[in-house]
Amino acid sequence: MQKKKIIWIVEHCDIKGSYIFERAVTLAKLLQEESVFIFVRTDNARIISELAKTGLNIILFDKFEEVKKKVREMQPDLIVHDGKDTLLEHIELIRPFCPTIVHFDDFGMGAKLVDCHLISLFAESYEQPFVQELAGSYAFAVPPNLEKVAKQILETPDCSIKDTLPHIVVAFEDGDANNLTYRTLRHLTQLQIPLKISVAIDDDYQHDVDSLQLMALSRRNTEIVRRPEALLHLMPQADLIICNGNYTPYKIAAAGIPCITTAQHENELNYAFSREDNGFINIGLGRKMKQSILQNAVMELLLHEQRRERAVRKQRSLEIITNNEILQTLLLDLAYSRHNIAHI
């Protein structure tokens, strides 16, 4: 059977962070038996460098017209778009040259014209008004590095505190524009109980680390962990994680770890995944975070083992770790026209 030609279009989006590139690479590698090309628009040199190491067909572009020209030349069987919200004009430019178009987490007008819209960042009051929209936790693809860490943690289902001191990990990914890392650490240092606190600082953190280091010196057993994939490095040690409400809660749920989320911006405030139904404590908008609310949430999870067990059970019941199989099958079915999306 002739290989299907699949094009990914991935455009940097500040509020969605770098995970969109991880999702594209993860799924493209699962479809390598087909002919796959990834068109990328980003100014982030680190991301470009990491993409170059994947062994995939990576093509950088600056203007959407360049993509249109390539699509017209290549006549792909499937286009997958991720990242930046699209306009109607974007879809109209490429629609004549491809039978099937799939978008991930697109909140622009262009999503109305695609054949399948997969939504992991669905809203709390989400109603599925269009037949091509498929919203659910299965829309989160699990990168191999996360899968490895999650499987390691899943091997030890015990939810009890791992060491003599409860270990809290603070991890605000995607740049942390409002510096919730600093705000959260400041509130935690006021807790009058023995704790170990680790603050994950990744390559995208935009603020001064020295101020965090000074604060860490004011409390024993507090450290700033500055390294690539800092969250994944700390997850196996964590008794509790405090993070943003974007894609990060999916990473936590893949392993099953008690977690408190707070929104980095208004968009994240609307995302419904990191709620009580899925095993999270959500404390609202981060820049309005009150010390008492955060501390109460922390104490609730640290003092009550049954509460932690319930949270972990809800997260693990989602079976995030199996998402890649679902997404691989769905994308192949769409590429080979084996599905009428209205009947999925």
Steps between C-alpha positions, in 0.01 A plus 500: 500500500631843407621717788281790600651848497447681832594860573522652849481877538620611845503871588638640823238633742610669824204389712518138383874466553744251351293183554337545157835417339535193722154382396582542130830309530346226715216430257711548187739229623206265553403556135847460348384217276321775310669798332503773768616863481492755783478871414609711798471870581685610815773741604609276788854384420485223762187348345647522150817326622302222669282448192811466285608201711176305449588353161167618362444713190497847662434805279513849653275774363427867567177570313193282448522563125813281499299213648224549246753472216647177642156351564397572143817330372480197730123435494497329845236252616487652849597831658533530878526847655605581858589814692383839387124560465408523132295734284244393242741620230766251613270206433362644178858528366577129540155336483506448119822297523425255783193279561534483881611764750539437875565767765603473864377757754415770247282775647500713186232525232697268272407201717145520365616397154713196588397135480600409854581723797663320793474695825694425817473857634121483514299752699319422825158570348593329175214402272586319180318711241681375189513138390869526411601595855633224723581624850661283766813409689599258218606803289818529709786309336754352743865573404743209554688674783174553690387142430824366650462707820129425533549124469770514767261679738206273414701201617471632858129561562547589869385859563663541841760770563827362358747634756515658845414841348211551256650605166324779310604575141416840349496492119361781284583418139455695176700805608305588814419852374356619833778337707266278699811301594617786722153565642441134582840451663448812713169362628646156567790639703242639745365152579599411855547128443812301400510464121733431214437738209648470151441770239525382140660759272513400133654666195190714434490673841504875428592652836793558734604178675713679761190626684377140525839387628496767771154392612604136501785587737244628753354154551663166559456214252407734218681482166481653155541231232609666177537255212328381181183300570517603865145385571555150359819474703314582823172313444614162643598671826187714539227449760315807373539717189385860456482605135324701230177392333610458138641167378703438816210337693484233229863413573416465869189291432696262275690391812241573770638750755298724738491840334387860553454715191472874454447685173780705345248710303129530425510237226630237743229604744243354259670165442300224663740208515676594825188487717382286790332246269844405367678505836631858521452791738460815290547831687416740219703782346861496616563873516209528745616200701450552873747351742226348716332323205825346379605395848160343573519299176852384586401393850192319372714277277788452742297420810233272353623180341152408374483835319829429329392148409175628350684760293750246364225246426304754295808603301611147424150392400535731197779271368680793335793267439297320228406815306758456226337179378165680470648798314711286269197294397281805453752689285567194284128444451461862393803484268362186334141634497380205710275714716211732452576742781131557566472141619812476719 
